[in-house]
Amino acid sequence: MNARGTLAVVLTDDVGSPRAAELLRMVAALVAADQPVRLVCAGAGRGAFASDDLPEEAEAYLDGVADFGVVPADLEAPALLDAIQGARDLLRLAPADRSHDPALLVIDDDWLASARADPAAALDTLATAGQVIRDN
Amino acid sequence: MNASPPLLVLLAAGPGDAGAEALLVRALERAREGRSVDILLSHDGLAWAGDGRLERVRRMASANVGVCSRQARDAGWTLDDAPEGVAWSALIAWVRQARDAEAVWTALP
């Protein structure tokens, strides 16, 4: 049983893109499959879903998951690290023009421990990495 | 029969994405260790079917890697012909496994 759940992290304000729709679709699928999931926004993604100009598809997914109590919440970097610590899986939406450095960021307990020394820098790394996975 | 929890991988980033490539390599390592790996192709990830590498991965890892993308197969393995994402029903069926999975890894473009 996946009690720790999935943390969907939005780190860009570009939430009108097909990439963002893919993330929201995955969030909706997790909710529909009765899997625990949180949707959070941090860094450049803070407030991203507050826009009145979201694409219809994004609005539909957000409305759908809101019925199950999943609503986007803004987090500061330290709180984001806490949320990552408590999650089994990560689903991350980063800027399309990110540097992809590192190509793959594997978040384990050691990385989290070092990240707490400089949460802002950790947030930058989360946003620039090509892909991110949680390794419990 | 492998009873260990599966590793689920959603590949929505395509070949050429170094992070997705690295993620796939790690998934292959898990498969070689005996872990069941179930890969779902979606969006740009459908191109993995087009270049044949995923099929080679599947063969290398014997029966431990499954690739779920009927749409990709039906599309003739080309991204241009394929739909943007997998059908909702296929996504739900795949996600339902998450409850008992070891982990879910996701690569978005």
gemmi code that builds the backbone of each chain (N, CA, C; Angstrom):
import gemmi

chains = {
    "A": [
        ("MET", (0.844, -1.193, 0.000), (0.000, 0.000, 0.000), (0.884, 1.249, 0.000)),
        ("ASN", (0.590, 2.142, -0.928), (1.355, 3.363, -1.029), (0.774, 4.422, -0.102)),
        ("ALA", (1.103, 4.341, 1.185), (0.530, 5.294, 2.135), (1.216, 6.647, 2.059)),
        ("ARG", (2.465, 6.686, 1.590), (3.218, 7.949, 1.579), (2.833, 8.814, 0.390)),
        ("GLY", (2.393, 8.232, -0.664), (1.816, 8.995, -1.746), (2.785, 9.671, -2.692)),
        ("THR", (2.182, 10.377, -3.622), (2.929, 11.077, -4.667), (2.866, 12.578, -4.413)),
        ("LEU", (4.001, 13.222, -4.568), (4.051, 14.675, -4.478), (4.244, 15.230, -5.887)),
        ("ALA", (3.241, 15.957, -6.368), (3.349, 16.611, -7.675), (3.815, 18.041, -7.441)),
        ("VAL", (4.986, 18.373, -7.976), (5.617, 19.665, -7.712), (5.677, 20.489, -8.995)),
        ("VAL", (5.117, 21.674, -8.940), (5.142, 22.589, -10.083), (6.170, 23.679, -9.805)),
        ("LEU", (7.188, 23.760, -10.670), (8.293, 24.701, -10.462), (8.394, 25.705, -11.590)),
        ("THR", (7.312, 25.885, -12.324), (7.277, 26.846, -13.420), (5.893, 27.472, -13.480)),
        ("ASP", (5.835, 28.704, -14.005), (4.516, 29.334, -14.159), (3.883, 28.983, -15.508)),
        ("ASP", (4.573, 28.165, -16.290), (4.055, 27.767, -17.593), (3.117, 26.566, -17.418)),
        ("VAL", (1.932, 26.835, -16.913), (1.002, 25.741, -16.652), (-0.054, 25.621, -17.755)),
        ("GLY", (0.181, 26.316, -18.856), (-0.738, 26.205, -19.992), (-0.204, 25.305, -21.086)),
        ("SER", (0.916, 24.654, -20.830), (1.576, 23.850, -21.846), (1.062, 22.409, -21.837)),
        ("PRO", (1.301, 21.679, -22.939), (0.962, 20.245, -22.935), (1.688, 19.473, -21.840)),
        ("ARG", (2.904, 19.942, -21.476), (3.635, 19.263, -20.406), (2.885, 19.396, -19.088)),
        ("ALA", (2.349, 20.583, -18.853), (1.581, 20.798, -17.625), (0.311, 19.959, -17.633)),
        ("ALA", (-0.314, 19.858, -18.797), (-1.524, 19.037, -18.898), (-1.202, 17.578, -18.588)),
        ("GLU", (-0.009, 17.141, -19.011), (0.393, 15.753, -18.748), (0.532, 15.530, -17.237)),
        ("LEU", (1.129, 16.508, -16.553), (1.258, 16.389, -15.095), (-0.118, 16.349, -14.432)),
        ("LEU", (-0.994, 17.260, -14.852), (-2.322, 17.302, -14.228), (-3.118, 16.053, -14.544)),
        ("ARG", (-2.917, 15.526, -15.730), (-3.622, 14.291, -16.090), (-3.156, 13.133, -15.196)),
        ("MET", (-1.847, 13.108, -14.922), (-1.318, 12.066, -14.043), (-1.859, 12.244, -12.629)),
        ("VAL", (-1.924, 13.489, -12.156), (-2.504, 13.754, -10.831), (-3.954, 13.271, -10.796)),
        ("ALA", (-4.700, 13.599, -11.845), (-6.101, 13.184, -11.892), (-6.230, 11.662, -11.923)),
        ("ALA", (-5.324, 11.016, -12.646), (-5.369, 9.550, -12.712), (-5.082, 8.944, -11.341)),
        ("LEU", (-4.124, 9.507, -10.632), (-3.812, 9.005, -9.291), (-5.012, 9.165, -8.368)),
        ("VAL", (-5.662, 10.321, -8.445), (-6.847, 10.552, -7.621), (-7.948, 9.561, -7.995)),
        ("ALA", (-8.140, 9.378, -9.299), (-9.186, 8.468, -9.761), (-8.911, 7.032, -9.332)),
        ("ALA", (-7.634, 6.701, -9.203), (-7.260, 5.351, -8.780), (-7.124, 5.262, -7.263)),
        ("ASP", (-7.594, 6.307, -6.572), (-7.622, 6.322, -5.113), (-6.227, 6.255, -4.502)),
        ("GLN", (-5.277, 6.919, -5.160), (-3.911, 6.978, -4.655), (-3.685, 8.331, -3.970)),
        ("PRO", (-2.976, 8.345, -2.851), (-2.712, 9.620, -2.181), (-1.790, 10.503, -3.009)),
        ("VAL", (-2.182, 11.765, -3.182), (-1.378, 12.684, -3.982), (-1.544, 14.100, -3.449)),
        ("ARG", (-0.460, 14.857, -3.479), (-0.484, 16.296, -3.132), (0.004, 17.077, -4.332)),
        ("LEU", (-0.577, 18.234, -4.548), (-0.169, 19.113, -5.637), (0.366, 20.400, -5.023)),
        ("VAL", (1.649, 20.670, -5.220), (2.251, 21.856, -4.604), (3.006, 22.666, -5.652)),
        ("CYS", (3.123, 23.964, -5.375), (3.819, 24.888, -6.263), (4.930, 25.558, -5.463)),
        ("ALA", (6.104, 25.661, -6.066), (7.237, 26.275, -5.369), (8.095, 27.034, -6.375)),
        ("GLY", (8.944, 27.900, -5.847), (9.820, 28.668, -6.717), (9.020, 29.469, -7.738)),
        ("ALA", (9.409, 29.359, -8.999), (8.723, 30.098, -10.070), (7.295, 29.609, -10.295)),
        ("GLY", (6.975, 28.488, -9.706), (5.636, 27.933, -9.881), (4.617, 28.441, -8.875)),
        ("ARG", (5.097, 29.228, -7.902), (4.169, 29.718, -6.865), (3.053, 30.549, -7.489)),
        ("GLY", (1.846, 30.208, -7.148), (0.693, 30.951, -7.661), (0.351, 30.652, -9.100)),
        ("ALA", (1.002, 29.661, -9.682), (0.830, 29.414, -11.117), (-0.617, 29.089, -11.485)),
        ("PHE", (-1.334, 28.428, -10.610), (-2.694, 28.008, -10.944), (-3.741, 29.053, -10.537)),
        ("ALA", (-3.270, 30.200, -10.050), (-4.205, 31.253, -9.641), (-4.679, 32.075, -10.830)),
        ("SER", (-4.071, 31.858, -11.971), (-4.424, 32.639, -13.158), (-5.867, 32.376, -13.593)),
        ("ASP", (-6.497, 33.440, -14.099), (-7.850, 33.283, -14.649), (-7.808, 32.817, -16.098)),
        ("ASP", (-6.618, 32.610, -16.619), (-6.455, 32.324, -18.033), (-5.887, 30.927, -18.267)),
        ("LEU", (-6.258, 29.983, -17.410), (-5.766, 28.617, -17.596), (-6.474, 27.953, -18.769)),
        ("PRO", (-5.784, 27.067, -19.488), (-6.440, 26.320, -20.559), (-7.610, 25.493, -20.014)),
        ("GLU", (-8.554, 25.248, -20.861), (-9.759, 24.517, -20.447), (-9.407, 23.142, -19.875)),
        ("GLU", (-8.418, 22.481, -20.493), (-8.040, 21.143, -20.032), (-7.488, 21.200, -18.611)),
        ("ALA", (-6.636, 22.204, -18.351), (-6.066, 22.342, -17.011), (-7.155, 22.635, -15.988)),
        ("GLU", (-8.071, 23.521, -16.362), (-9.190, 23.846, -15.463), (-10.006, 22.600, -15.133)),
        ("ALA", (-10.226, 21.780, -16.148), (-11.042, 20.578, -15.942), (-10.364, 19.611, -14.977)),
        ("TYR", (-9.079, 19.422, -15.153), (-8.354, 18.523, -14.248), (-8.345, 19.083, -12.826)),
        ("LEU", (-8.078, 20.389, -12.717), (-8.027, 21.000, -11.384), (-9.383, 20.913, -10.686)),
        ("ASP", (-10.450, 21.198, -11.439), (-11.788, 21.100, -10.848), (-12.078, 19.670, -10.410)),
        ("GLY", (-11.661, 18.729, -11.252), (-11.933, 17.319, -10.952), (-11.232, 16.844, -9.687)),
        ("VAL", (-9.959, 17.188, -9.546), (-9.233, 16.700, -8.361), (-9.621, 17.490, -7.113)),
        ("ALA", (-10.062, 18.742, -7.312), (-10.486, 19.543, -6.152), (-11.665, 18.888, -5.445)),
        ("ASP", (-12.506, 18.200, -6.203), (-13.638, 17.497, -5.600), (-13.172, 16.428, -4.619)),
        ("PHE", (-11.912, 16.027, -4.752), (-11.360, 15.002, -3.856), (-10.361, 15.612, -2.876)),
        ("GLY", (-10.405, 16.934, -2.752), (-9.576, 17.606, -1.764), (-8.153, 17.878, -2.201)),
        ("VAL", (-7.857, 17.669, -3.478), (-6.507, 17.938, -3.969), (-6.499, 19.321, -4.626)),
        ("VAL", (-5.922, 20.274, -3.931), (-5.857, 21.650, -4.440), (-4.399, 22.107, -4.380)),
        ("PRO", (-3.979, 22.916, -5.364), (-2.590, 23.373, -5.356), (-2.288, 24.249, -4.151)),
        ("ALA", (-1.138, 24.012, -3.558), (-0.713, 24.801, -2.396), (0.706, 25.295, -2.640)),
        ("ASP", (0.938, 26.566, -2.340), (2.283, 27.128, -2.465), (3.131, 26.736, -1.261)),
        ("LEU", (4.364, 26.379, -1.536), (5.287, 26.014, -0.455), (6.592, 26.770, -0.603)),
        ("GLU", (7.141, 27.201, 0.526), (8.511, 27.715, 0.549), (9.463, 26.517, 0.470)),
        ("ALA", (10.713, 26.810, 0.127), (11.677, 25.735, -0.108), (11.819, 24.763, 1.078)),
        ("PRO", (11.940, 25.261, 2.325), (12.087, 24.287, 3.429), (10.875, 23.360, 3.567)),
        ("ALA", (9.684, 23.939, 3.393), (8.481, 23.106, 3.487), (8.404, 22.120, 2.326)),
        ("LEU", (8.906, 22.530, 1.177), (8.925, 21.607, 0.033), (9.825, 20.411, 0.331)),
        ("LEU", (10.965, 20.672, 0.956), (11.861, 19.560, 1.301), (11.181, 18.609, 2.281)),
        ("ASP", (10.439, 19.168, 3.234), (9.681, 18.315, 4.166), (8.672, 17.449, 3.406)),
        ("ALA", (8.000, 18.075, 2.449), (6.994, 17.337, 1.679), (7.639, 16.226, 0.857)),
        ("ILE", (8.810, 16.523, 0.298), (9.523, 15.500, -0.479), (9.951, 14.350, 0.436)),
        ("GLN", (10.401, 14.726, 1.629), (10.812, 13.692, 2.593), (9.667, 12.716, 2.865)),
        ("GLY", (8.465, 13.250, 2.931), (7.324, 12.415, 3.272), (6.679, 11.698, 2.096)),
        ("ALA", (7.172, 11.969, 0.906), (6.554, 11.369, -0.282), (7.289, 10.105, -0.711)),
        ("ARG", (6.549, 9.198, -1.297), (7.203, 8.032, -1.887), (7.671, 8.343, -3.294)),
        ("ASP", (6.850, 9.101, -4.012), (7.139, 9.392, -5.422), (7.054, 10.882, -5.681)),
        ("LEU", (7.789, 11.307, -6.702), (7.768, 12.706, -7.140), (7.285, 12.790, -8.576)),
        ("LEU", (6.487, 13.808, -8.825), (6.042, 14.106, -10.179), (6.329, 15.585, -10.356)),
        ("ARG", (7.304, 15.931, -11.178), (7.782, 17.310, -11.218), (7.565, 17.965, -12.574)),
        ("LEU", (7.060, 19.192, -12.530), (6.968, 20.012, -13.737), (7.966, 21.150, -13.592)),
        ("ALA", (8.978, 21.142, -14.463), (10.037, 22.143, -14.407), (9.981, 23.020, -15.655)),
        ("PRO", (10.696, 24.128, -15.653), (10.722, 24.960, -16.863), (11.246, 24.181, -18.069)),
        ("ALA", (10.644, 24.435, -19.218), (11.066, 23.728, -20.430), (12.494, 24.096, -20.821)),
        ("ASP", (12.902, 25.338, -20.480), (14.235, 25.794, -20.884), (15.279, 25.564, -19.801)),
        ("ARG", (15.023, 24.629, -18.908), (15.976, 24.364, -17.818), (17.301, 23.850, -18.395)),
        ("SER", (18.336, 23.899, -17.562), (19.675, 23.543, -18.038), (19.909, 22.038, -18.133)),
        ("HIS", (19.072, 21.260, -17.535), (19.225, 19.796, -17.478), (20.511, 19.405, -16.748)),
        ("ASP", (20.872, 20.191, -15.766), (22.060, 19.901, -14.959), (21.649, 19.784, -13.498)),
        ("PRO", (21.725, 18.587, -12.934), (22.180, 17.325, -13.522), (21.111, 16.716, -14.411)),
        ("ALA", (21.525, 15.761, -15.237), (20.559, 15.123, -16.132), (19.486, 14.393, -15.326)),
        ("LEU", (19.915, 13.642, -14.330), (18.971, 12.912, -13.470), (19.335, 13.178, -12.017)),
        ("LEU", (18.418, 13.763, -11.304), (18.598, 14.014, -9.866), (17.865, 12.914, -9.103)),
        ("VAL", (18.636, 12.145, -8.350), (18.047, 11.085, -7.546), (17.962, 11.582, -6.102)),
        ("ILE", (16.769, 11.774, -5.626), (16.583, 12.330, -4.286), (16.471, 11.203, -3.269)),
        ("ASP", (17.528, 11.069, -2.486), (17.509, 10.091, -1.397), (17.696, 10.842, -0.071)),
        ("ASP", (17.778, 10.107, 0.995), (17.874, 10.758, 2.309), (19.148, 11.595, 2.440)),
        ("ASP", (20.242, 11.136, 1.822), (21.492, 11.900, 1.881), (21.333, 13.245, 1.175)),
        ("TRP", (20.678, 13.223, 0.005), (20.492, 14.483, -0.726), (19.617, 15.428, 0.088)),
        ("LEU", (18.579, 14.877, 0.690), (17.677, 15.723, 1.478), (18.406, 16.338, 2.672)),
        ("ALA", (19.272, 15.555, 3.294), (20.013, 16.072, 4.445), (20.904, 17.231, 4.031)),
        ("SER", (21.581, 17.094, 2.905), (22.458, 18.179, 2.451), (21.639, 19.360, 1.943)),
        ("ALA", (20.480, 19.078, 1.364), (19.639, 20.147, 0.823), (19.144, 21.076, 1.927)),
        ("ARG", (18.960, 20.554, 3.104), (18.427, 21.379, 4.194), (19.412, 22.458, 4.625)),
        ("ALA", (20.685, 22.286, 4.265), (21.659, 23.325, 4.589), (21.451, 24.567, 3.729)),
        ("ASP", (20.892, 24.394, 2.556), (20.646, 25.525, 1.654), (19.402, 25.220, 0.818)),
        ("PRO", (18.237, 25.379, 1.416), (16.988, 25.020, 0.708), (16.795, 25.768, -0.605)),
        ("ALA", (17.231, 27.031, -0.669), (17.051, 27.796, -1.903), (17.866, 27.187, -3.040)),
        ("ALA", (19.086, 26.796, -2.727), (19.925, 26.174, -3.746), (19.337, 24.821, -4.167)),
        ("ALA", (18.796, 24.103, -3.193), (18.170, 22.819, -3.501), (16.977, 23.000, -4.437)),
        ("LEU", (16.223, 24.067, -4.191), (15.080, 24.358, -5.055), (15.543, 24.643, -6.478)),
        ("ASP", (16.649, 25.370, -6.612), (17.205, 25.636, -7.939), (17.581, 24.339, -8.638)),
        ("THR", (18.213, 23.441, -7.891), (18.626, 22.169, -8.486), (17.409, 21.357, -8.925)),
        ("LEU", (16.371, 21.397, -8.102), (15.136, 20.686, -8.467), (14.559, 21.223, -9.777)),
        ("ALA", (14.723, 22.535, -9.970), (14.144, 23.159, -11.168), (15.008, 22.974, -12.404)),
        ("THR", (16.326, 22.857, -12.221), (17.203, 22.775, -13.390), (17.484, 21.343, -13.832)),
        ("ALA", (17.309, 20.374, -12.935), (17.627, 18.990, -13.284), (16.790, 18.517, -14.469)),
        ("GLY", (17.406, 17.664, -15.284), (16.677, 17.143, -16.431), (15.472, 16.337, -16.000)),
        ("GLN", (15.689, 15.351, -15.153), (14.615, 14.559, -14.567), (14.902, 14.365, -13.086)),
        ("VAL", (13.873, 14.070, -12.328), (14.004, 13.890, -10.875), (13.239, 12.647, -10.465)),
        ("ILE", (13.873, 11.814, -9.658), (13.145, 10.688, -9.083), (13.420, 10.636, -7.589)),
        ("ARG", (12.484, 10.112, -6.855), (12.628, 9.911, -5.405), (13.117, 8.497, -5.204)),
        ("ASP", (14.191, 8.352, -4.422), (14.733, 7.038, -4.110), (14.618, 6.842, -2.614)),
        ("ASN", (13.650, 6.068, -2.184), (13.440, 5.871, -0.758), (14.324, 4.772, -0.212)),
    ],
    "B": [
        ("MET", (7.440, -16.668, -11.644), (6.583, -15.537, -11.277), (7.304, -14.652, -10.288)),
        ("ASN", (7.404, -13.381, -10.626), (8.079, -12.446, -9.754), (7.047, -11.757, -8.868)),
        ("ALA", (7.141, -11.967, -7.560), (6.137, -11.427, -6.652), (6.555, -10.110, -6.041)),
        ("SER", (7.769, -9.637, -6.375), (8.230, -8.388, -5.782), (7.427, -7.217, -6.344)),
        ("PRO", (7.318, -6.143, -5.559), (6.544, -4.986, -6.037), (7.144, -4.439, -7.323)),
        ("PRO", (6.302, -4.065, -8.245), (6.836, -3.558, -9.509), (7.330, -2.126, -9.393)),
        ("LEU", (8.188, -1.758, -10.301), (8.585, -0.360, -10.477), (7.833, 0.166, -11.692)),
        ("LEU", (7.090, 1.252, -11.483), (6.329, 1.842, -12.584), (7.094, 3.048, -13.124)),
        ("VAL", (7.190, 3.131, -14.427), (7.898, 4.240, -15.070), (6.996, 4.870, -16.123)),
        ("LEU", (6.673, 6.142, -15.928), (5.936, 6.887, -16.943), (6.946, 7.677, -17.764)),
        ("LEU", (7.094, 7.314, -19.024), (8.020, 8.013, -19.913), (7.233, 8.945, -20.816)),
        ("ALA", (7.188, 10.201, -20.430), (6.527, 11.201, -21.268), (7.559, 12.127, -21.905)),
        ("ALA", (8.842, 11.883, -21.613), (9.945, 12.583, -22.276), (10.572, 11.627, -23.276)),
        ("GLY", (11.016, 12.156, -24.370), (11.469, 11.296, -25.453), (12.949, 10.971, -25.425)),
        ("PRO", (13.382, 10.104, -26.341), (14.813, 9.819, -26.517), (15.546, 11.137, -26.810)),
        ("GLY", (16.765, 11.267, -26.310), (17.478, 12.524, -26.457), (17.416, 13.347, -25.187)),
        ("ASP", (16.461, 13.054, -24.335), (16.402, 13.672, -23.006), (17.339, 12.858, -22.113)),
        ("ALA", (18.490, 13.463, -21.773), (19.528, 12.713, -21.056), (19.022, 12.179, -19.726)),
        ("GLY", (18.164, 12.957, -19.072), (17.628, 12.503, -17.793), (16.723, 11.296, -17.952)),
        ("ALA", (15.922, 11.325, -18.986), (15.044, 10.179, -19.250), (15.870, 8.948, -19.607)),
        ("GLU", (16.950, 9.174, -20.356), (17.837, 8.057, -20.698), (18.445, 7.465, -19.422)),
        ("ALA", (18.902, 8.335, -18.528), (19.515, 7.875, -17.282), (18.487, 7.157, -16.407)),
        ("LEU", (17.294, 7.686, -16.400), (16.219, 7.064, -15.624), (15.927, 5.662, -16.157)),
        ("LEU", (15.920, 5.545, -17.470), (15.656, 4.240, -18.075), (16.766, 3.246, -17.753)),
        ("VAL", (18.009, 3.730, -17.734), (19.136, 2.862, -17.386), (18.963, 2.334, -15.960)),
        ("ARG", (18.558, 3.214, -15.041), (18.334, 2.768, -13.655), (17.207, 1.755, -13.576)),
        ("ALA", (16.172, 1.997, -14.373), (15.056, 1.044, -14.383), (15.519, -0.310, -14.905)),
        ("LEU", (16.382, -0.279, -15.911), (16.910, -1.529, -16.459), (17.743, -2.262, -15.418)),
        ("GLU", (18.506, -1.496, -14.625), (19.286, -2.123, -13.558), (18.363, -2.846, -12.578)),
        ("ARG", (17.250, -2.198, -12.248), (16.290, -2.836, -11.333), (15.725, -4.118, -11.956)),
        ("ALA", (15.468, -4.059, -13.257), (14.927, -5.242, -13.929), (15.935, -6.390, -13.886)),
        ("ARG", (17.189, -6.031, -14.075), (18.228, -7.068, -14.051), (18.376, -7.673, -12.664)),
        ("GLU", (18.010, -6.892, -11.646), (18.047, -7.413, -10.278), (16.827, -8.269, -9.970)),
        ("GLY", (15.935, -8.381, -10.949), (14.765, -9.222, -10.769), (13.478, -8.466, -10.524)),
        ("ARG", (13.587, -7.129, -10.480), (12.389, -6.316, -10.256), (11.537, -6.261, -11.516)),
        ("SER", (10.250, -6.340, -11.344), (9.335, -6.155, -12.458), (9.209, -4.663, -12.748)),
        ("VAL", (9.422, -4.290, -13.989), (9.360, -2.880, -14.389), (8.280, -2.714, -15.450)),
        ("ASP", (7.361, -1.813, -15.178), (6.250, -1.600, -16.108), (6.321, -0.169, -16.635)),
        ("ILE", (6.621, -0.024, -17.898), (6.843, 1.292, -18.492), (5.622, 1.712, -19.309)),
        ("LEU", (5.152, 2.913, -19.039), (4.046, 3.479, -19.802), (4.577, 4.625, -20.648)),
        ("LEU", (4.358, 4.525, -21.945), (4.791, 5.585, -22.858), (3.660, 6.567, -23.079)),
        ("SER", (3.995, 7.839, -23.060), (2.981, 8.852, -23.297), (3.654, 10.090, -23.883)),
        ("HIS", (2.876, 10.891, -24.589), (3.349, 12.193, -25.071), (4.642, 12.007, -25.880)),
        ("ASP", (5.684, 12.799, -25.584), (6.940, 12.666, -26.330), (7.561, 11.286, -26.142)),
        ("GLY", (7.194, 10.609, -25.063), (7.746, 9.290, -24.791), (7.364, 8.242, -25.808)),
        ("LEU", (6.338, 8.513, -26.583), (5.951, 7.553, -27.621), (7.068, 7.370, -28.641)),
        ("ALA", (7.960, 8.345, -28.719), (9.071, 8.236, -29.667), (10.043, 7.129, -29.277)),
        ("TRP", (10.010, 6.710, -28.008), (10.872, 5.582, -27.608), (10.523, 4.342, -28.417)),
        ("ALA", (9.253, 4.191, -28.688), (8.847, 3.045, -29.502), (9.390, 3.190, -30.912)),
        ("GLY", (9.425, 4.414, -31.398), (9.855, 4.644, -32.770), (11.302, 4.310, -33.021)),
        ("ASP", (12.164, 4.545, -32.046), (13.580, 4.310, -32.346), (14.037, 2.909, -31.931)),
        ("GLY", (13.136, 2.123, -31.409), (13.441, 0.713, -31.167), (14.243, 0.435, -29.911)),
        ("ARG", (14.741, 1.481, -29.262), (15.604, 1.217, -28.112), (14.858, 0.556, -26.960)),
        ("LEU", (13.623, 0.978, -26.785), (12.881, 0.412, -25.677), (12.626, -1.077, -25.878)),
        ("GLU", (12.433, -1.446, -27.127), (12.253, -2.871, -27.415), (13.525, -3.635, -27.100)),
        ("ARG", (14.676, -3.031, -27.395), (15.943, -3.691, -27.067), (16.100, -3.797, -25.549)),
        ("VAL", (15.703, -2.741, -24.849), (15.752, -2.783, -23.384), (14.892, -3.920, -22.868)),
        ("ARG", (13.698, -4.011, -23.430), (12.783, -5.050, -22.986), (13.382, -6.435, -23.199)),
        ("ARG", (14.024, -6.637, -24.355), (14.624, -7.938, -24.636), (15.802, -8.207, -23.707)),
        ("MET", (16.610, -7.162, -23.477), (17.786, -7.329, -22.618), (17.376, -7.737, -21.215)),
        ("ALA", (16.278, -7.199, -20.764), (15.846, -7.465, -19.395), (14.889, -8.642, -19.323)),
        ("SER", (14.844, -9.394, -20.407), (13.989, -10.575, -20.454), (12.548, -10.188, -20.171)),
        ("ALA", (11.894, -10.943, -19.306), (10.456, -10.720, -19.101), (10.154, -9.706, -18.025)),
        ("ASN", (11.187, -9.081, -17.497), (10.956, -8.200, -16.346), (10.531, -6.786, -16.712)),
        ("VAL", (10.586, -6.469, -18.001), (10.176, -5.137, -18.417), (8.959, -5.237, -19.320)),
        ("GLY", (7.916, -4.582, -18.943), (6.721, -4.521, -19.762), (6.558, -3.111, -20.306)),
        ("VAL", (6.089, -3.000, -21.521), (5.857, -1.689, -22.117), (4.386, -1.587, -22.488)),
        ("CYS", (3.716, -0.652, -21.843), (2.286, -0.501, -22.058), (2.036, 0.707, -22.941)),
        ("SER", (1.832, 0.484, -24.191), (1.442, 1.578, -25.061), (0.831, 1.012, -26.331)),
        ("ARG", (-0.377, 0.548, -26.216), (-1.057, 0.000, -27.380), (-1.158, 1.056, -28.467)),
        ("GLN", (-1.354, 2.301, -28.029), (-1.475, 3.371, -29.006), (-0.203, 3.502, -29.836)),
        ("ALA", (0.946, 3.358, -29.175), (2.199, 3.485, -29.900), (2.360, 2.354, -30.907)),
        ("ARG", (2.015, 1.169, -30.479), (2.131, 0.041, -31.410), (1.208, 0.244, -32.604)),
        ("ASP", (-0.003, 0.634, -32.304), (-0.974, 0.800, -33.374), (-0.617, 1.961, -34.289)),
        ("ALA", (0.184, 2.891, -33.759), (0.502, 4.085, -34.544), (1.640, 3.850, -35.525)),
        ("GLY", (2.183, 2.652, -35.541), (3.262, 2.383, -36.477), (4.596, 2.935, -36.017)),
        ("TRP", (4.711, 3.188, -34.727), (5.968, 3.552, -34.084), (6.485, 4.924, -34.478)),
        ("THR", (5.684, 5.756, -35.042), (6.185, 7.090, -35.352), (5.445, 8.117, -34.510)),
        ("LEU", (6.182, 9.078, -33.999), (5.584, 10.081, -33.125), (4.532, 10.897, -33.868)),
        ("ASP", (4.815, 11.195, -35.138), (3.886, 12.030, -35.895), (2.510, 11.396, -35.994)),
        ("ASP", (2.501, 10.071, -36.079), (1.235, 9.380, -36.249), (0.556, 9.065, -34.926)),
        ("ALA", (1.322, 9.180, -33.851), (0.793, 8.721, -32.562), (-0.033, 9.812, -31.886)),
        ("PRO", (-0.950, 9.425, -31.049), (-1.698, 10.416, -30.287), (-0.791, 11.066, -29.250)),
        ("GLU", (-1.206, 12.203, -28.707), (-0.359, 12.921, -27.746), (-0.103, 12.118, -26.476)),
        ("GLY", (-1.097, 11.444, -26.011), (-0.918, 10.687, -24.778), (-1.678, 9.378, -24.855)),
        ("VAL", (-1.437, 8.534, -23.895), (-2.169, 7.279, -23.862), (-3.620, 7.554, -23.486)),
        ("ALA", (-4.469, 6.615, -23.826), (-5.883, 6.767, -23.489), (-6.049, 6.807, -21.977)),
        ("TRP", (-7.084, 7.516, -21.552), (-7.355, 7.643, -20.111), (-7.518, 6.273, -19.468)),
        ("SER", (-8.200, 5.390, -20.144), (-8.437, 4.053, -19.578), (-7.121, 3.308, -19.371)),
        ("ALA", (-6.199, 3.471, -20.322), (-4.897, 2.802, -20.186), (-4.099, 3.413, -19.041)),
        ("LEU", (-4.196, 4.729, -18.908), (-3.471, 5.402, -17.820), (-4.008, 4.956, -16.456)),
        ("ILE", (-5.317, 4.902, -16.344), (-5.920, 4.483, -15.079), (-5.519, 3.046, -14.734)),
        ("ALA", (-5.578, 2.174, -15.711), (-5.218, 0.772, -15.466), (-3.778, 0.661, -14.976)),
        ("TRP", (-2.927, 1.465, -15.551), (-1.508, 1.447, -15.168), (-1.329, 2.037, -13.769)),
        ("VAL", (-1.991, 3.154, -13.514), (-1.848, 3.841, -12.223), (-2.389, 2.993, -11.074)),
        ("ARG", (-3.383, 2.190, -11.336), (-3.943, 1.358, -10.267), (-2.890, 0.450, -9.646)),
        ("GLN", (-1.846, 0.145, -10.399), (-0.771, -0.687, -9.855), (0.069, 0.072, -8.829)),
        ("ALA", (-0.048, 1.393, -8.817), (0.825, 2.210, -7.960), (0.672, 1.856, -6.489)),
        ("ARG", (-0.531, 1.458, -6.115), (-0.785, 1.138, -4.710), (0.217, 0.120, -4.173)),
        ("ASP", (0.528, -0.875, -4.975), (1.401, -1.952, -4.522), (2.784, -1.881, -5.146)),
        ("ALA", (3.106, -0.770, -5.762), (4.391, -0.644, -6.442), (5.512, -0.300, -5.468)),
        ("GLU", (6.746, -0.580, -5.912), (7.909, -0.139, -5.154), (8.026, 1.382, -5.268)),
        ("ALA", (7.795, 1.880, -6.441), (7.893, 3.326, -6.679), (7.295, 3.631, -8.049)),
        ("VAL", (7.013, 4.912, -8.243), (6.591, 5.390, -9.558), (7.573, 6.473, -9.984)),
        ("TRP", (8.242, 6.244, -11.086), (9.173, 7.238, -11.626), (8.533, 7.878, -12.842)),
        ("THR", (8.711, 9.168, -12.958), (8.079, 9.894, -14.053), (9.095, 10.791, -14.749)),
        ("ALA", (9.079, 10.775, -16.051), (9.930, 11.679, -16.838), (9.032, 12.501, -17.751)),
        ("LEU", (8.851, 13.769, -17.391), (8.107, 14.689, -18.255), (9.106, 15.433, -19.140)),
        ("PRO", (8.656, 15.918, -20.299), (9.581, 16.648, -21.191), (10.156, 17.888, -20.495)),
    ],
}
model = gemmi.Model(1)
for chain_id, residues in chains.items():
    chain = gemmi.Chain(chain_id)
    for i, (resn, *xyz) in enumerate(residues, 1):
        res = gemmi.Residue()
        res.name, res.seqid = resn, gemmi.SeqId(i, " ")
        for name, pos in zip(("N", "CA", "C"), xyz):
            atom = gemmi.Atom()
            atom.name, atom.element = name, gemmi.Element(name[0])
            atom.pos, atom.b_iso = gemmi.Position(*pos), 0.0
            res.add_atom(atom)
        chain.add_residue(res)
    model.add_chain(chain)
structure = gemmi.Structure()
structure.add_model(model)
structure.setup_entities()
